[in-house]
């Protein structure tokens, strides 16, 4: 009887990280803010960036989304140039307070659709409104869709901003100090929400100034000092001494 030799195992195809940063540098005049930063964030991972003011945390995120132009380096989303495929949530909640919550979330679809010319009249297609409602449901605010955004609390408005980011359908969500202006209870809610997004396969990179929140909600913590990575590790591996050294060593302006 003829026998068949077993086939050799199929080699695993390497999967590109959701976010890849290589050699990222940024200078403002003679001041070096980022100095050859290398960082990967995987799909379904939440990475928190810690560091004192001036360590380059926020600048790194702004370079990823194009709010700052890098002096050198490469940024890729899923192995390709960024091309608006990263969404961002800010410390200052940039919403239109007189418009409805739903209208603000629909704005997340700008840039990926072709109806920008009609935005001045807020003539948003029905399918976009349906998607925006689904994003609001994801953040627990579907029942506030038709309220004026300015009537919501700070924590609720930050959740609206996250829903707007989800409406971009971006595989990477960047959060620049998303809880710094919130009370502890609202901050915990927002971080729990960001953490839950990783279950949907979204890669999340968050700049934080609260090490306790980073420990509770992160898969990995990255410490930045003088524009370079000083340490990276799991919350269990990042000691109080490591964090203390970060903030003791760099007291410059942001």
C-alpha positions in Angstrom: 0.0 0.0 0.0 1.3 3.4 -0.9 2.1 5.7 2.0 2.2 9.4 2.0 4.9 11.3 3.9 3.5 13.8 6.3 3.6 17.4 5.0 6.1 19.7 6.6 4.4 22.2 9.0 3.3 25.4 7.4 5.5 28.3 8.5 3.6 30.9 10.5 3.0 34.1 8.6 4.3 37.0 10.6 1.6 39.5 11.5 2.5 43.2 11.5 1.7 45.0 14.7 -1.3 47.3 14.5 1.0 50.3 15.2 4.7 50.3 14.3 7.0 53.2 15.2 10.6 53.1 14.1 13.3 55.7 14.8 10.8 58.5 15.5 12.5 61.8 16.2 11.2 65.3 16.7 13.0 68.5 17.4 11.7 72.0 18.1 14.7 74.2 17.3 17.6 72.9 19.4 15.3 71.0 21.7 15.1 67.2 21.1 11.7 66.0 22.2 11.8 62.5 20.6 15.1 60.7 20.0 14.8 57.6 17.9 11.7 56.2 19.5 10.8 52.5 18.6 7.4 51.2 19.7 5.0 48.5 18.6 1.4 48.1 19.8 -0.4 44.9 18.9 -4.1 44.5 17.9 -6.1 44.0 21.1 -3.4 45.5 23.3 -3.5 48.5 25.6 -0.2 50.2 26.1 0.1 53.0 28.6 2.9 55.7 28.2 4.2 57.2 31.4 6.7 59.9 31.9 7.2 63.4 33.2 6.3 66.5 31.3 8.6 67.0 28.3 9.4 63.3 28.0 7.8 63.1 24.5 4.6 61.1 25.2 2.1 63.4 23.7 4.4 64.4 20.9 4.8 60.8 19.9 1.0 60.4 19.5 0.7 63.7 17.6 3.3 62.5 15.2 1.4 59.3 14.6 -1.8 61.1 13.5 -0.1 63.9 11.7 -0.6 66.8 14.1 3.1 67.1 14.3 5.6 66.3 11.5 8.4 64.0 12.6 11.9 65.1 12.0 12.8 61.5 11.2 11.4 58.0 11.5 8.6 55.8 10.2 5.1 55.3 11.4 2.9 52.4 10.1 -0.6 51.1 10.8 -0.9 47.4 10.0 2.3 47.5 8.0 1.3 50.4 5.8 1.6 54.2 5.9 -0.9 55.8 8.4 -3.2 57.6 5.9 -5.7 58.7 8.7 -6.1 55.2 10.0 -5.5 56.1 13.6 -8.1 57.8 15.7 -7.3 60.1 18.6 -9.0 61.2 21.8 -7.6 64.3 23.7 -7.5 65.6 27.2 -9.4 68.7 26.0 -12.7 67.2 24.8 -13.1 68.7 21.3 -16.9 68.4 20.7 -19.5 70.8 19.5 -21.5 71.5 22.6 -24.6 73.0 20.9 -24.9 70.0 18.6 -26.5 66.7 19.5 -24.4 63.8 20.8 -25.3 61.9 17.7 -24.1 64.7 15.4 -20.8 64.8 17.2 -20.3 61.1 16.8 -21.2 61.2 13.1 -18.3 63.7 12.6 -16.0 60.7 13.1 -16.9 59.5 9.6 -15.5 62.7 8.0 -12.4 61.9 6.0 -13.4 58.3 5.1 -16.6 59.2 3.3 -17.5 61.5 0.4 -20.2 63.7 1.8 -17.9 66.3 3.4 -19.5 69.0 1.2 -22.8 68.5 2.9 -21.4 68.6 6.5 -22.2 72.4 6.8 -25.9 71.5 6.7 -25.4 68.3 8.9 -27.1 66.3 6.1 -25.6 63.0 7.2 -26.6 59.8 5.4 -28.8 57.4 7.3 -26.3 54.5 7.3 -23.7 56.8 9.0 -26.3 57.8 11.6 -27.0 54.1 12.2 -23.3 53.4 12.6 -22.9 56.3 15.0 -25.8 55.0 17.1 -24.0 51.6 17.3 -20.9 53.4 18.5 -22.9 55.3 21.1 -24.3 52.0 22.3 -20.8 50.6 22.5 -19.9 53.4 25.0 -23.2 53.2 26.9 -24.7 56.4 25.7 -27.3 55.5 23.1 -30.0 57.0 25.4 -28.3 60.4 25.2 -28.0 60.5 21.4 -30.4 63.4 20.9 -29.3 65.5 23.9 -27.1 68.5 23.4 -23.5 67.5 24.0 -22.9 70.4 26.3 -25.4 69.1 28.8 -23.3 65.9 29.5 -20.8 65.5 32.3 -17.1 65.6 31.5 -16.8 61.8 31.7 -19.8 61.3 29.5 -18.4 63.8 26.9 -15.1 61.9 26.9 -17.1 58.7 26.1 -18.8 60.6 23.3 -15.3 61.5 22.0 -14.4 57.8 22.1 -17.6 56.9 20.2 -16.6 59.5 17.6 -13.2 57.9 17.3 -14.8 54.5 16.8 -16.9 55.9 14.0 -13.6 56.4 12.1 -13.2 52.6 12.0 -9.6 53.0 12.8 -7.6 49.9 14.0 -5.6 52.1 16.3 -6.9 54.4 19.0 -4.6 56.9 20.6 -5.6 58.6 23.9 -3.6 61.7 25.0 -4.3 62.1 28.7 -7.9 61.1 28.3 -8.7 61.2 32.1 -6.6 64.0 33.4 -9.5 66.4 33.6 -11.9 63.9 35.1 -12.8 62.9 38.7 -11.6 59.5 39.9 -14.9 57.7 39.2 -15.3 59.1 35.7 -11.6 58.4 35.0 -12.1 54.7 36.0 -15.1 54.5 33.7 -13.2 55.9 30.7 -10.2 53.6 31.3 -12.5 50.6 31.7 -14.1 51.5 28.4 -10.7 51.9 26.6 -9.7 48.6 28.0 -12.8 46.9 26.7 -12.1 48.1 23.2 -9.1 45.8 23.0 -11.6 42.9 23.1 -12.7 44.2 19.7 -9.2 43.9 18.4 -8.4 47.6 18.6 -4.9 48.6 19.6 -5.0 51.4 22.2 -2.0 53.6 23.2 -2.8 55.9 26.1 -0.7 58.7 27.6 -1.4 58.8 31.4 -0.1 60.6 34.4 -1.8 58.1 36.8 0.4 55.0 37.3 -2.3 53.3 39.3 -4.7 53.5 36.4 -2.0 52.3 34.0 -1.4 49.2 36.3 -5.0 48.3 36.5 -5.9 48.6 32.8 -2.8 48.1 30.7 -1.2 45.0 29.1 2.1 46.9 29.0 3.5 50.0 30.4 6.2 52.0 28.6 8.2 54.7 30.5 9.6 57.6 28.5 12.5 59.8 29.5 14.1 62.5 27.4 12.4 61.2 24.3 13.5 57.6 24.6 12.1 54.5 26.1 13.5 54.0 29.6 11.6 50.8 30.3 8.8 48.6 29.1 7.1 45.8 30.9 3.9 44.3 32.2 2.1 46.1 35.1 3.4 43.4 37.4 7.0 44.1 36.4 6.9 47.9 36.6 8.0 48.8 40.1 7.3 51.9 42.1 11.1 52.6 41.9 11.0 52.6 38.1 8.1 55.0 38.0 9.6 57.2 40.7 12.8 57.5 38.7 10.8 58.6 35.6 9.2 61.6 37.3 12.3 62.5 39.4 14.6 62.6 36.4 12.6 64.9 34.1 10.9 68.1 35.3 11.0 70.1 32.1 8.1 71.7 30.3 5.8 69.6 28.1 
